[in-house]
Amino acid sequence: MKYRNLGKSGLKVSELSFGSWVTFNKQVDTKLAEKMFGTCLDAGINFFDNAEGYERGQSEVVMGKALKALDKPRDSYCVSSKVFFGTKEKPLPTQIGLSRKHVSEACDQALKRLQVDYLDLYFCHRADPDTPIGETVWAMHNLISQGKVLYWGTSEWTAEEITEAYEFAEKHHLTPPTMEQPQYNLLDRKRFEIEYKPIFKKFGMGTTIWSPLASGALTGKYLDGVPKGSRASLEGYEWLKKYMIDSDRGQARMKKVAELMNIAEELGESLSKIAIAWCLLNENVSTIILGASKIEQLEENLKAPEALPLLTEEVQKRLGSI
């Protein structure tokens, strides 16, 4: 496993990490999670991603129990949470968003679910149009001052919103955001490569990218429909199936996947490993968050760096043209 600095910070994170969106609690129980974490730790992964909004907090409960059972030194790995969506099916106004109240209380609740004393990384899961950015920056700075959080960041914020937060923090001598967690893969590139380019250069933001396989699309498994047990087949994720397959946009993406699959077959490698390795080529990627519902998937994806030598300039151009 290789390690990269989280942006301009001194924190070194494994270039591959592990997250729990969709899978934990719904597809992965504590016993399987424990096995997956063991596999990750053996492979050198040192960052595990989560959020209050994942399975209404239950994803963090599963992760907390699994990490507790493994009983590894707390200083040997990093865990994260995210705040915005809350954990309630019908949240009250004070149970969502990025107000000082919710940011602070959600942190305490995440610590209990994850069974840890502090969060290494704490993300604002979305921007909150109803809360001044300055209030959120202060709330995050206070949590860092209290020792409950080490680094704070954003997820799927616009470059303009990140800039506003960073400049407010600098003006008031507060802790600025260290990292952003955006989607980035062969099919979703515009925000990361174009919109964020100036903030990478100006602020040295780190990134913990999610969905390197475009929610499984870049495995090729959806080319012939929706496999049973896949995330697009799960109750409550009908929107994902529509987005990936049933819409005109989804069908256009599937055509691209088919073309990408042809290149992977020519190279004699799985498309999933090619897609993950391709993300590693971008110097602004600090870590790639893997997701898996089966141990075999995880083990396969952990081998993705092996495909890097196949990604010659010519192959990169072919992939990019698609």
C-alpha positions as CSV (number, residue, x, y, z in Angstrom):
1,M,0.0,0.0,0.0
2,K,1.2,3.5,-0.8
3,Y,0.3,6.6,1.2
4,R,-0.4,10.1,0.2
5,N,-0.6,13.4,2.1
6,L,-4.2,14.6,2.6
7,G,-3.7,17.7,0.6
8,K,-1.1,20.0,2.2
9,S,-1.7,18.6,5.6
10,G,0.8,16.3,7.3
11,L,-1.7,13.4,7.6
12,K,-0.8,10.4,5.4
13,V,-3.7,8.3,4.2
14,S,-3.6,5.1,2.2
15,E,-4.2,5.6,-1.5
16,L,-7.1,3.1,-1.2
17,S,-9.5,3.4,1.7
18,F,-12.8,1.8,2.7
19,G,-16.3,3.2,3.1
20,S,-19.7,2.0,4.0
21,W,-22.3,3.9,2.0
22,V,-25.3,1.6,1.2
23,T,-23.5,-1.7,2.1
24,F,-23.2,-1.6,5.9
25,N,-26.2,-2.7,7.9
26,K,-28.2,-3.3,4.7
27,Q,-25.8,-5.7,2.9
28,V,-23.0,-6.1,5.4
29,D,-23.5,-7.2,9.0
30,T,-21.1,-6.8,11.9
31,K,-19.4,-10.2,11.4
32,L,-18.7,-9.6,7.7
33,A,-17.7,-6.0,8.4
34,E,-15.1,-7.3,10.9
35,K,-13.7,-9.6,8.3
36,M,-13.6,-6.8,5.7
37,F,-11.8,-4.4,8.1
38,G,-9.3,-7.1,8.9
39,T,-8.6,-7.6,5.2
40,C,-8.3,-3.8,4.8
41,L,-5.9,-3.4,7.7
42,D,-3.8,-6.4,6.5
43,A,-3.6,-4.6,3.1
44,G,-2.4,-1.4,4.7
45,I,-5.6,0.7,4.5
46,N,-5.6,3.3,7.3
47,F,-8.8,5.3,6.5
48,F,-12.4,4.2,7.0
49,D,-15.2,6.5,5.9
50,N,-18.8,6.9,7.2
51,A,-21.6,9.4,7.8
52,E,-24.6,10.0,10.0
53,G,-26.8,9.7,7.0
54,Y,-25.7,6.2,6.0
55,E,-28.5,3.9,7.0
56,R,-29.6,6.6,9.5
57,G,-26.6,6.1,11.7
58,Q,-26.7,2.3,11.7
59,S,-23.7,2.1,9.3
60,E,-21.6,3.8,12.0
61,V,-22.9,1.4,14.6
62,V,-21.8,-1.6,12.5
63,M,-18.4,0.0,11.8
64,G,-17.9,0.8,15.5
65,K,-18.6,-2.7,16.6
66,A,-16.4,-4.2,14.0
67,L,-13.4,-1.9,14.8
68,K,-13.9,-2.5,18.5
69,A,-13.8,-6.3,18.0
70,L,-10.6,-6.1,16.0
71,D,-9.0,-4.1,18.8
72,K,-6.3,-2.4,16.8
73,P,-4.4,0.6,18.2
74,R,-6.5,3.8,17.6
75,D,-3.4,5.6,16.4
76,S,-3.0,3.1,13.5
77,Y,-6.1,4.1,11.5
78,C,-8.4,7.1,10.8
79,V,-12.2,7.2,10.8
80,S,-14.6,9.8,9.5
81,S,-18.2,10.9,9.8
82,K,-20.3,13.4,7.9
83,V,-22.9,15.8,9.1
84,F,-26.0,17.2,7.4
85,F,-28.7,14.7,6.7
86,G,-29.3,13.5,10.3
87,T,-30.4,10.0,11.3
88,K,-34.2,10.4,11.6
89,E,-36.7,9.4,8.9
90,K,-38.6,12.6,9.6
91,P,-36.0,14.9,11.2
92,L,-37.0,18.0,13.2
93,P,-35.4,21.3,12.0
94,T,-32.7,21.0,14.7
95,Q,-31.7,17.5,13.6
96,I,-30.4,18.3,10.1
97,G,-28.2,20.9,8.4
98,L,-25.0,22.6,9.4
99,S,-26.1,24.9,12.3
100,R,-23.7,25.0,15.2
101,K,-26.2,23.0,17.2
102,H,-26.6,20.1,14.8
103,V,-22.9,20.1,13.8
104,S,-21.9,19.8,17.5
105,E,-24.5,17.3,18.6
106,A,-24.1,15.1,15.5
107,C,-20.4,14.9,16.3
108,D,-21.1,13.6,19.8
109,Q,-23.6,11.1,18.5
110,A,-21.2,9.8,15.8
111,L,-18.5,9.3,18.5
112,K,-20.8,7.1,20.5
113,R,-21.9,5.1,17.4
114,L,-18.4,4.6,16.2
115,Q,-17.1,3.9,19.8
116,V,-14.2,6.3,19.4
117,D,-13.0,9.4,21.4
118,Y,-12.4,11.6,18.4
119,L,-13.0,11.7,14.6
120,D,-9.9,12.0,12.4
121,L,-12.0,13.6,9.6
122,Y,-15.4,15.3,9.9
123,F,-17.2,16.4,6.7
124,C,-20.0,18.8,6.0
125,H,-22.0,16.3,3.8
126,R,-23.6,19.0,1.7
127,A,-23.6,22.8,1.9
128,D,-26.5,24.3,3.9
129,P,-28.2,27.3,2.2
130,D,-30.0,28.0,5.5
131,T,-26.9,28.4,7.6
132,P,-24.2,31.1,7.1
133,I,-21.0,29.4,6.1
134,G,-19.2,31.4,8.9
135,E,-21.4,29.7,11.6
136,T,-20.4,26.3,10.3
137,V,-16.7,27.2,10.1
138,W,-16.8,28.3,13.7
139,A,-18.6,25.1,14.8
140,M,-16.0,23.0,13.1
141,H,-13.1,25.1,14.5
142,N,-14.6,24.7,18.0
143,L,-14.8,20.9,17.7
144,I,-11.1,20.8,16.6
145,S,-10.2,23.0,19.6
146,Q,-12.1,20.6,21.9
147,G,-10.1,17.6,20.5
148,K,-13.2,15.9,19.1
149,V,-12.2,16.4,15.5
150,L,-8.7,16.6,13.9
151,Y,-9.5,17.7,10.4
152,W,-12.7,19.0,8.9
153,G,-13.8,19.2,5.3
154,T,-16.6,19.4,2.8
155,S,-18.4,16.9,0.5
156,E,-19.9,17.9,-2.8
157,W,-19.6,21.6,-2.1
158,T,-19.1,24.0,-5.0
159,A,-15.7,25.5,-5.5
160,E,-17.3,28.9,-4.7
161,E,-18.7,27.6,-1.4
162,I,-15.3,26.0,-0.4
163,T,-13.6,29.3,-1.2
164,E,-16.0,31.2,1.0
165,A,-15.4,28.8,3.9
166,Y,-11.6,28.9,3.5
167,E,-11.4,32.7,3.2
168,F,-13.7,33.2,6.2
169,A,-11.5,30.9,8.3
170,E,-8.3,32.7,7.2
171,K,-9.8,36.1,7.9
172,H,-10.9,35.1,11.5
173,H,-7.8,32.9,12.2
174,L,-9.9,29.7,12.4
175,T,-9.1,26.3,11.1
176,P,-9.9,26.1,7.3
177,P,-11.3,23.0,5.6
178,T,-8.5,20.5,4.8
179,M,-10.3,18.2,2.3
180,E,-13.3,17.7,0.0
181,Q,-15.0,14.4,-0.7
182,P,-16.3,14.5,-4.3
183,Q,-17.5,11.9,-6.7
184,Y,-14.8,11.1,-9.2
185,N,-14.5,8.3,-11.8
186,L,-14.2,7.8,-15.6
187,L,-17.8,8.8,-16.1
188,D,-18.0,11.7,-13.7
189,R,-15.0,14.1,-14.2
190,K,-16.1,17.7,-14.8
191,R,-16.3,19.0,-11.2
192,F,-13.1,17.4,-10.1
193,E,-11.0,18.2,-13.1
194,I,-12.4,21.6,-14.1
195,E,-14.3,23.3,-11.3
196,Y,-12.0,22.3,-8.5
197,K,-8.7,22.8,-10.3
198,P,-8.3,26.4,-9.0
199,I,-8.9,25.4,-5.4
200,F,-6.5,22.5,-5.5
201,K,-3.8,25.0,-6.6
202,K,-4.8,27.9,-4.3
203,F,-5.7,26.0,-1.1
204,G,-4.0,22.6,-1.4
205,M,-7.2,20.8,-0.7
206,G,-6.9,17.0,-0.1
207,T,-9.6,14.7,-1.5
208,T,-11.2,11.5,-0.4
209,I,-13.0,10.5,-3.6
210,W,-16.1,8.3,-3.6
211,S,-17.7,6.1,-6.2
212,P,-14.6,5.3,-8.3
213,L,-16.7,2.6,-10.0
214,A,-19.7,4.9,-10.5
215,S,-21.9,2.9,-8.0
216,G,-20.8,-0.3,-9.7
217,A,-21.5,0.8,-13.3
218,L,-17.8,0.5,-14.1
219,T,-17.7,-3.2,-13.2
220,G,-19.8,-3.9,-16.2
221,K,-22.3,-5.9,-14.1
222,Y,-25.3,-3.7,-15.2
223,L,-24.8,-4.1,-18.9
224,D,-27.3,-6.9,-19.0
225,G,-29.8,-5.6,-16.4
226,V,-29.7,-5.4,-12.6
227,P,-28.1,-8.3,-10.8
228,K,-29.9,-9.6,-7.7
229,G,-28.2,-8.3,-4.5
230,S,-26.6,-5.3,-6.2
231,R,-27.1,-1.9,-4.7
232,A,-29.4,-0.8,-7.6
233,S,-31.7,-3.7,-6.7
234,L,-32.1,-2.6,-3.0
235,E,-35.3,-1.3,-1.6
236,G,-35.0,2.4,-1.1
237,Y,-32.5,2.8,-3.9
238,E,-34.9,2.8,-6.8
239,W,-33.6,6.3,-7.7
240,L,-30.1,4.8,-8.2
241,K,-31.5,2.2,-10.7
242,K,-33.3,4.9,-12.6
243,Y,-30.2,7.1,-12.6
244,M,-27.9,4.3,-13.7
245,I,-30.0,2.3,-16.2
246,D,-33.7,3.3,-16.7
247,S,-33.1,6.9,-17.9
248,D,-31.8,8.2,-21.2
249,R,-28.7,9.4,-19.3
250,G,-28.3,6.0,-17.8
251,Q,-28.5,4.3,-21.1
252,A,-25.9,6.7,-22.6
253,R,-23.6,5.9,-19.7
254,M,-24.1,2.1,-20.2
255,K,-22.9,2.5,-23.8
256,K,-19.8,4.2,-22.6
257,V,-19.3,1.4,-20.1
258,A,-19.5,-1.2,-22.9
259,E,-16.8,0.7,-24.8
260,L,-14.6,0.9,-21.7
261,M,-15.2,-2.9,-21.2
262,N,-13.8,-3.6,-24.6
263,I,-10.5,-1.8,-23.8
264,A,-10.2,-3.6,-20.5
265,E,-10.7,-6.9,-22.3
266,E,-8.0,-6.0,-24.8
267,L,-5.7,-5.3,-21.8
268,G,-6.6,-8.6,-20.2
269,E,-7.7,-6.9,-17.0
270,S,-11.0,-6.3,-15.2
271,L,-12.7,-3.0,-15.9
272,S,-13.1,-2.4,-12.1
273,K,-9.3,-2.5,-11.6
274,I,-8.6,-0.3,-14.6
275,A,-11.2,2.3,-13.4
276,I,-9.7,2.4,-9.9
277,A,-6.2,2.6,-11.1
278,W,-7.1,5.4,-13.5
279,C,-8.2,7.5,-10.5
280,L,-4.8,7.0,-8.9
281,L,-3.2,8.8,-11.8
282,N,-4.6,12.1,-10.7
283,E,-2.2,13.9,-8.3
284,N,-5.1,15.7,-6.6
285,V,-6.6,12.4,-5.4
286,S,-5.5,11.7,-1.8
287,T,-7.4,8.5,-1.3
288,I,-10.0,6.4,-3.2
289,I,-12.8,5.1,-1.1
290,L,-13.7,1.5,-2.0
291,G,-17.0,0.0,-1.2
292,A,-18.0,-3.7,-1.2
293,S,-20.7,-6.0,-0.1
294,K,-18.6,-9.2,-0.6
295,I,-15.1,-10.0,0.6
296,E,-14.2,-11.2,-2.9
297,Q,-15.1,-7.7,-4.3
298,L,-12.9,-6.0,-1.8
299,E,-10.0,-8.3,-2.4
300,E,-10.3,-7.8,-6.2
301,N,-10.4,-4.0,-5.8
302,L,-7.5,-3.9,-3.5
303,K,-5.4,-5.2,-6.4
304,A,-6.2,-2.3,-8.6
305,P,-2.8,-0.6,-8.4
306,E,-1.4,-3.7,-10.2
307,A,-3.2,-2.3,-13.4
308,L,-1.3,1.0,-13.3
309,P,1.5,-0.2,-15.7
310,L,-1.2,-1.0,-18.3
311,L,-2.4,2.7,-18.3
312,T,0.1,4.0,-20.9
313,E,-0.5,7.5,-22.4
314,E,-2.1,5.8,-25.4
315,V,-4.5,3.9,-23.2
316,Q,-5.3,7.0,-21.1
317,K,-6.2,8.9,-24.3
318,R,-8.5,6.1,-25.4
319,L,-10.2,5.9,-22.0
320,G,-10.5,9.7,-22.0
321,S,-12.0,9.9,-25.4
322,I,-14.9,7.7,-24.3
